[in-house]
């Protein structure tokens, strides 16, 4: 009878980080529960993330597993919170002590074990440092056994937390267990700008998310020709000068012209030898041959494009081409200009202005037209003229004269106007006899 594997549970000491395995010791545990476990540093509180029945045997470490002591009680959780606040309060004192002892690194984090007997300081440094003097002074001042833990820039960002350029919480602080291996080659393969400010995280290292899509980009590149690859097209042999992986679009240089080829024509109309860049490419297939072999399916757009290609007139010339027939430039006949109906050029006669029935002592407002005479330079305005009754002198006013206008009394024709030939016009208001002086 095969031996039954031990019941093992996976726990975490932080929100995100490495998963540690402990023997369940006969306890019924569920994910999300807090337990007290025995570590090399002493007892600590951890959170269950993998139930005992869900652990894969291949993931178990080969050394002996330590048991889970018990489920954490409310008293254990309160004590852990008090020790955490105490560690945060003494962190500034530890930094001042480091300056006094000549410890060059900055202390970023401090933590107590559940029994309060061991204090661990975490510092960031890329090199090995001598911290023996600091440990001796810190143990005397804080009355606990002091340990030092060296970490990198990524671990420091995990402890500090924050939000990335995507607007979400940092992956290392929320769910990422281990840090992947990232290189600048991943950014080049994804055609990202090689600007350190755009491809680096808060830790100053390359973004961890560059590794998430790297495998997908590699798979898509396998089905596309490489830059510099020789390809055969219906218009002749070309060379790949650019690739758009997301659009699956290839830019070719054929007879000095740049031709953009989409995913629809790759592998059928445009063909290449993936084994070598310098080897001659296989012969190209026309669209009709590809349809006859069942490689592509003709659609409405394809039929219309083929019909347009047959009716179009071509002539050689520079410019951007499009397969098939990328070399010559397509000439589309211009449409005849739209003829508009002729319109009469003579302006329509203006309607006569409405008569002003408001008569003031026999005077009416003058029509809005330029006056005649030396200043007006034109004939008198046409329209109805109201005349006064006969004056005591026997001569009706206005006989042989022009009708009164809104500009006031008119100067004699023999004398030049006193205003230098310019006369002001008042619009929208009629003249009154008191102003013009007529009839007084």
C-alpha positions as CSV (number, residue, x, y, z in Angstrom):
1,X,0.0,0.0,0.0
2,X,1.6,3.3,-1.1
3,X,2.4,5.8,1.6
4,X,0.0,8.7,1.8
5,X,1.6,12.1,1.2
6,X,1.6,14.5,4.2
7,X,-1.0,17.3,4.3
8,X,0.8,20.5,3.5
9,X,-0.5,24.0,3.4
10,X,1.0,27.1,1.6
11,X,1.2,30.3,3.6
12,X,2.5,33.9,3.0
13,X,3.9,36.3,5.5
14,X,3.2,39.4,3.3
15,X,0.4,40.4,0.9
16,X,2.6,39.4,-2.0
17,X,5.8,37.3,-2.0
18,X,7.1,33.8,-1.9
19,X,4.9,31.0,-0.7
20,X,6.2,28.8,2.1
21,X,5.0,25.3,2.9
22,X,4.3,23.9,6.4
23,X,2.9,20.7,7.7
24,X,-0.8,21.0,8.5
25,X,-0.4,18.8,11.6
26,X,-4.0,17.5,11.3
27,X,-5.6,21.0,11.2
28,X,-8.5,21.7,8.8
29,X,-7.4,25.0,7.1
30,X,-9.1,27.2,4.5
31,X,-7.5,29.9,2.3
32,X,-7.6,33.3,4.1
33,X,-7.2,32.0,7.7
34,X,-4.3,33.2,9.8
35,X,-2.1,30.7,11.6
36,X,1.0,30.7,13.9
37,X,4.0,28.9,12.4
38,X,7.5,28.2,13.6
39,X,10.3,29.7,11.5
40,X,14.1,29.9,11.9
41,X,13.6,33.3,13.4
42,X,10.8,32.3,15.8
43,X,7.0,32.2,15.9
44,X,5.3,34.4,13.3
45,X,1.8,34.9,12.0
46,X,1.1,33.9,8.3
47,X,-2.0,33.7,6.1
48,X,-3.0,30.5,4.4
49,X,-3.2,30.9,0.6
50,X,-3.2,27.2,-0.5
51,X,-5.4,24.6,1.3
52,X,-3.8,21.3,2.4
53,X,-5.6,19.3,-0.3
54,X,-4.6,21.7,-3.1
55,X,-0.8,21.6,-2.9
56,X,1.0,19.9,-5.8
57,X,3.5,17.3,-4.5
58,X,6.2,18.4,-7.1
59,X,6.3,21.9,-5.5
60,X,7.2,20.6,-2.0
61,X,10.7,21.2,-0.8
62,X,12.9,18.2,-0.1
63,X,13.9,19.2,3.4
64,X,11.8,18.4,6.4
65,X,8.7,20.6,6.8
66,X,8.0,22.4,10.0
67,X,4.5,22.2,11.5
68,X,1.8,24.8,11.9
69,X,1.5,25.5,15.6
70,X,-2.2,26.6,15.8
71,X,-4.8,28.9,14.4
72,X,-4.1,32.5,15.2
73,X,-6.4,34.0,17.9
74,X,-7.5,37.6,18.3
75,X,-4.9,38.0,21.0
76,X,-2.2,36.9,18.6
77,X,-3.4,39.3,15.9
78,X,-3.5,42.3,18.4
79,X,0.0,41.5,19.7
80,X,1.3,41.3,16.1
81,X,-0.2,44.8,15.4
82,X,1.3,46.3,18.5
83,X,4.8,44.9,17.6
84,X,4.4,46.3,14.1
85,X,3.7,49.8,15.5
86,X,6.6,49.5,17.9
87,X,9.0,48.6,15.0
88,X,7.8,51.6,13.0
89,X,8.4,53.9,15.9
90,X,12.0,52.8,16.5
91,X,12.9,52.9,12.9
92,X,14.0,56.6,13.0
93,X,16.2,55.8,16.0
94,X,17.8,53.0,14.1
95,X,18.6,55.3,11.2
96,X,20.2,57.8,13.6
97,X,22.2,55.0,15.1
98,X,23.4,53.9,11.7
99,X,24.7,57.4,11.0
100,X,26.6,57.4,14.3
101,X,28.2,54.0,13.7
102,X,29.1,54.9,10.1
103,X,26.7,52.4,8.5
104,X,26.3,53.7,4.9
105,X,23.1,52.0,3.8
106,X,19.6,53.3,4.6
107,X,17.4,51.1,6.8
108,X,14.0,50.7,5.2
109,X,12.0,48.3,7.3
110,X,12.0,46.8,10.8
111,X,9.9,43.9,12.2
112,X,9.6,41.8,15.4
113,X,8.8,38.2,15.8
114,X,5.6,37.3,17.6
115,X,7.4,36.7,20.9
116,X,9.2,40.1,20.6
117,X,12.7,38.6,21.2
118,X,14.1,39.1,17.7
119,X,14.3,42.3,15.7
120,X,15.1,42.3,12.0
121,X,16.3,45.4,10.0
122,X,16.1,45.4,6.2
123,X,18.4,47.7,4.2
124,X,19.0,48.3,0.5
125,X,22.4,47.8,-0.9
126,X,24.0,46.3,-4.0
127,X,27.3,45.5,-2.2
128,X,28.2,43.7,0.9
129,X,28.6,46.0,4.0
130,X,30.1,45.6,7.4
131,X,27.3,46.1,10.0
132,X,28.8,44.4,13.0
133,X,29.2,47.6,15.0
134,X,25.6,48.7,14.3
135,X,24.2,45.3,15.4
136,X,26.1,45.4,18.7
137,X,24.9,49.0,19.5
138,X,21.3,48.2,18.3
139,X,21.0,45.1,20.5
140,X,22.0,47.1,23.6
141,X,19.6,50.0,22.8
142,X,16.5,48.0,21.8
143,X,17.0,45.0,24.2
144,X,16.5,42.4,21.5
145,X,18.5,40.1,19.3
146,X,19.1,42.1,16.1
147,X,19.5,40.6,12.6
148,X,20.2,42.3,9.3
149,X,18.5,41.5,6.0
150,X,20.0,42.9,2.7
151,X,17.6,43.4,-0.2
152,X,17.6,44.9,-3.7
153,X,15.7,47.8,-5.3
154,X,12.8,45.5,-6.3
155,X,12.3,44.3,-2.8
156,X,12.4,47.8,-1.5
157,X,9.6,48.8,-3.9
158,X,7.6,45.8,-2.8
159,X,7.8,46.9,0.9
160,X,7.0,50.6,0.1
161,X,4.2,49.8,-2.4
162,X,2.7,52.4,-4.8
163,X,1.1,52.7,-8.2
164,X,2.8,52.3,-11.6
165,X,2.5,54.2,-14.8
166,X,-0.5,52.1,-15.7
167,X,-2.5,53.5,-12.8
168,X,-2.8,50.2,-10.9
169,X,-1.0,49.0,-7.8
170,X,2.5,47.6,-8.3
171,X,2.5,44.0,-9.3
172,X,5.3,43.2,-6.9
173,X,3.3,44.6,-4.0
174,X,-0.1,43.1,-4.9
175,X,0.3,39.6,-6.4
176,X,3.7,38.9,-8.0
177,X,5.5,36.0,-6.2
178,X,9.0,36.1,-7.8
179,X,10.7,38.6,-9.9
180,X,11.1,37.5,-13.5
181,X,14.3,37.9,-15.5
182,X,14.0,41.0,-17.8
183,X,16.3,42.3,-20.4
184,X,16.3,45.3,-22.8
185,X,15.8,42.8,-25.6
186,X,12.2,42.4,-24.6
187,X,11.6,46.1,-25.1
188,X,13.2,46.0,-28.5
189,X,11.1,43.0,-29.6
190,X,7.9,44.8,-28.5
191,X,9.0,47.9,-30.5
192,X,8.8,50.1,-27.3
193,X,10.7,53.4,-27.0
194,X,14.1,52.8,-25.4
195,X,13.5,55.7,-23.0
196,X,14.5,54.7,-19.4
197,X,11.7,56.8,-17.9
198,X,9.1,55.0,-19.9
199,X,10.3,51.4,-19.5
200,X,11.4,51.6,-15.9
201,X,9.4,51.2,-12.7
202,X,9.5,52.9,-9.4
203,X,12.4,50.7,-8.3
204,X,14.5,52.1,-11.2
205,X,14.7,48.7,-12.9
206,X,13.0,47.5,-16.1
207,X,9.2,47.0,-15.8
208,X,8.2,43.5,-14.8
209,X,5.3,43.7,-17.2
210,X,7.7,43.5,-20.2
211,X,7.9,39.8,-19.6
212,X,4.1,39.2,-19.7
213,X,3.8,39.6,-23.5
214,X,7.2,38.7,-24.5
215,X,6.3,35.1,-25.4
216,X,3.3,36.2,-27.4
217,X,5.5,38.6,-29.5
218,X,7.9,35.8,-30.1
219,X,5.2,33.5,-31.4
220,X,3.9,36.2,-33.8
221,X,7.3,36.9,-35.1
222,X,7.7,33.3,-36.2
223,X,5.0,33.7,-38.8
224,X,6.5,37.0,-40.2
225,X,9.6,37.5,-42.3
226,X,12.6,39.2,-40.7
227,X,13.9,42.6,-41.6
228,X,16.2,42.2,-44.6
229,X,14.4,39.1,-45.8
230,X,14.1,38.6,-49.6
231,X,10.5,38.1,-50.7
232,X,8.8,37.4,-54.0
233,X,5.8,39.5,-55.1
234,X,3.7,39.6,-58.3
235,X,5.6,42.8,-59.3
236,X,9.1,41.4,-58.6
237,X,11.5,40.6,-55.8
238,X,11.4,42.8,-52.8
239,X,13.1,43.3,-49.4
240,X,11.6,43.7,-46.0
241,X,12.4,47.1,-44.5
242,X,9.8,47.3,-41.6
243,X,7.4,45.0,-39.6
244,X,4.3,45.9,-37.6
245,X,3.8,42.9,-35.3
246,X,0.4,43.8,-33.9
247,X,-1.1,44.6,-37.3
248,X,0.8,41.7,-39.0
249,X,1.9,44.1,-41.6
250,X,5.1,44.1,-43.6
251,X,6.7,46.9,-45.5
252,X,8.6,45.9,-48.7
253,X,11.0,47.8,-50.9
254,X,10.2,46.8,-54.5
255,X,12.0,48.6,-57.4
256,X,12.6,51.6,-55.1
257,X,9.0,51.8,-53.9
258,X,7.7,51.1,-50.4
259,X,4.8,48.7,-50.4
260,X,2.7,47.8,-47.3
261,X,1.4,44.3,-47.3
262,X,-1.2,43.2,-44.8
263,X,-1.9,39.8,-43.2
264,X,-4.2,38.8,-46.0
265,X,-1.4,38.6,-48.6
266,X,1.4,37.2,-46.5
267,X,2.4,33.6,-47.3
268,X,0.3,33.5,-50.5
269,X,0.9,36.5,-52.7
270,X,4.1,37.5,-50.8
271,X,6.3,34.5,-50.1
272,X,9.8,34.1,-48.6
273,X,12.2,31.4,-47.4
274,X,12.3,31.4,-43.6
275,X,15.5,29.4,-43.5
276,X,17.8,32.0,-45.0
277,X,17.7,35.7,-45.7
278,X,20.1,35.5,-48.8
279,X,18.5,32.4,-50.4
280,X,16.2,33.1,-53.4
281,X,12.6,33.2,-52.4
282,X,10.0,30.8,-53.8
283,X,7.9,32.0,-56.7
284,X,5.0,34.2,-55.9
285,X,1.4,33.2,-56.3
286,X,-1.2,35.5,-57.8
287,X,-4.5,36.0,-56.0
288,X,-6.3,34.0,-58.6
289,X,-4.0,31.0,-58.1
290,X,-4.3,31.4,-54.3
291,X,-8.1,31.3,-54.6
292,X,-8.0,28.3,-57.0
293,X,-5.8,26.4,-54.4
294,X,-8.2,27.3,-51.6
295,X,-5.6,29.3,-49.7
296,X,-7.7,32.4,-49.4
297,X,-11.5,33.0,-49.8
298,X,-12.7,35.6,-52.3
299,X,-15.0,38.2,-50.8
300,X,-17.0,41.1,-52.0
301,X,-14.2,43.5,-51.4
302,X,-11.7,41.3,-53.2
303,X,-14.0,41.0,-56.2
304,X,-14.5,44.7,-56.4
305,X,-10.7,45.3,-56.0
306,X,-10.0,42.8,-58.8
307,X,-12.5,44.4,-61.1
308,X,-11.1,47.8,-60.4
309,X,-7.6,46.5,-61.2
310,X,-8.7,45.2,-64.6
311,X,-10.4,48.4,-65.6
312,X,-7.7,50.8,-64.3
313,X,-5.1,52.3,-66.5
314,X,-1.5,52.1,-65.3
315,X,1.6,54.1,-66.1
316,X,5.1,53.9,-64.5
317,X,5.9,56.5,-62.0
318,X,7.1,57.0,-58.4
319,X,4.9,56.7,-55.3
320,X,3.6,54.2,-52.8
321,X,2.4,51.0,-54.4
322,X,0.0,48.3,-53.3
323,X,0.0,44.6,-54.1
324,X,-0.8,43.2,-56.6
325,X,0.7,45.6,-59.1
326,X,2.7,47.7,-56.7
327,X,5.2,49.0,-59.3
328,X,3.1,51.2,-61.7
329,X,0.9,53.9,-60.3
330,X,-2.8,53.7,-60.8
331,X,-4.4,56.5,-62.7
332,X,-8.1,57.0,-62.0
333,X,-9.9,59.2,-64.6
334,X,-11.2,62.4,-63.1
335,X,-14.9,62.9,-62.9
336,X,-16.4,65.7,-65.0
337,X,-17.1,68.9,-63.1
338,X,-20.6,69.4,-61.9
339,X,-22.4,72.1,-64.0
340,X,-24.6,74.5,-62.1
341,X,-27.5,76.3,-63.7
342,X,-26.8,79.7,-64.9
343,X,-28.1,82.5,-62.8
344,X,-29.0,86.1,-63.9
345,X,-26.2,88.6,-63.3
346,X,-28.5,91.6,-63.2
347,X,-29.6,92.3,-59.7
348,X,-33.3,92.2,-59.0
349,X,-35.1,95.5,-58.5
350,X,-35.3,96.5,-54.8
351,X,-38.8,96.9,-53.4
352,X,-39.9,100.5,-52.7
353,X,-39.5,101.5,-49.1
354,X,-42.7,101.7,-47.1
355,X,-44.2,105.1,-46.9
356,X,-43.9,106.8,-43.5
357,X,-47.3,107.9,-42.5
358,X,-46.1,109.8,-39.5
359,X,-46.3,113.4,-40.7
360,X,-44.9,116.1,-38.4
361,X,-46.2,119.5,-39.5
362,X,-46.1,118.5,-43.1
363,X,-42.5,117.2,-43.1
364,X,-41.5,113.6,-43.8
365,X,-38.3,111.7,-43.3
366,X,-36.0,111.8,-46.2
367,X,-35.2,108.5,-48.0
368,X,-31.9,106.9,-47.2
369,X,-30.1,107.7,-50.4
370,X,-27.2,110.0,-51.2
371,X,-28.2,113.7,-51.6
372,X,-27.7,115.5,-54.9
373,X,-25.9,118.7,-55.4
374,X,-22.2,119.5,-55.0
375,X,-21.8,117.2,-52.1
376,X,-24.1,114.4,-53.3
377,X,-23.0,114.3,-56.9
378,X,-26.2,112.6,-58.2
379,X,-29.8,113.2,-59.2
380,X,-32.4,113.9,-56.5
381,X,-33.9,110.9,-54.9
382,X,-37.1,109.6,-56.5
383,X,-40.2,109.3,-54.3
384,X,-43.3,111.0,-53.1
385,X,-42.8,114.7,-52.0
386,X,-45.2,116.3,-49.6
387,X,-45.5,120.1,-50.1
388,X,-46.7,122.8,-47.7
389,X,-49.6,125.2,-48.4
390,X,-48.9,128.6,-50.0
391,X,-46.8,130.9,-47.9
392,X,-47.9,134.5,-47.2
393,X,-45.5,135.7,-49.9
394,X,-47.4,133.9,-52.5
395,X,-44.6,131.6,-53.5
396,X,-45.0,128.1,-52.3
397,X,-42.0,126.8,-50.4
398,X,-39.9,124.4,-52.3
399,X,-40.8,125.8,-55.7
400,X,-37.8,125.4,-57.8
401,X,-36.1,123.8,-54.8
402,X,-35.4,120.3,-53.6
403,X,-37.5,118.9,-50.9
404,X,-36.2,119.3,-47.4
405,X,-34.0,116.5,-46.2
406,X,-32.8,115.2,-42.8
407,X,-29.5,117.0,-43.2
408,X,-31.0,120.5,-42.5
409,X,-30.9,123.5,-44.8
410,X,-29.1,123.2,-48.1
411,X,-26.4,125.7,-49.0
412,X,-27.0,127.7,-52.2
413,X,-25.7,126.2,-55.4
414,X,-23.5,129.2,-56.1
415,X,-21.6,128.8,-52.8
416,X,-19.4,125.9,-51.9
417,X,-20.4,123.9,-48.9
418,X,-18.8,125.1,-45.7
419,X,-18.0,121.5,-44.4
420,X,-15.5,120.9,-47.2
421,X,-17.8,118.9,-49.4
422,X,-18.6,116.3,-46.8
423,X,-22.1,116.0,-45.4
424,X,-23.1,113.8,-42.4
425,X,-26.1,111.6,-42.8
426,X,-28.4,110.6,-39.9
427,X,-29.9,107.2,-40.3
428,X,-33.2,106.0,-39.0
429,X,-34.4,109.3,-37.8
430,X,-36.4,112.0,-39.6
431,X,-35.8,115.7,-39.7
432,X,-38.0,118.2,-37.9
433,X,-38.9,121.7,-39.1
434,X,-37.4,123.2,-36.0
435,X,-34.0,121.8,-36.9
436,X,-34.1,122.6,-40.6
437,X,-35.5,126.1,-40.1
438,X,-38.0,125.6,-43.0
439,X,-41.3,127.4,-42.6
440,X,-40.2,129.8,-39.9
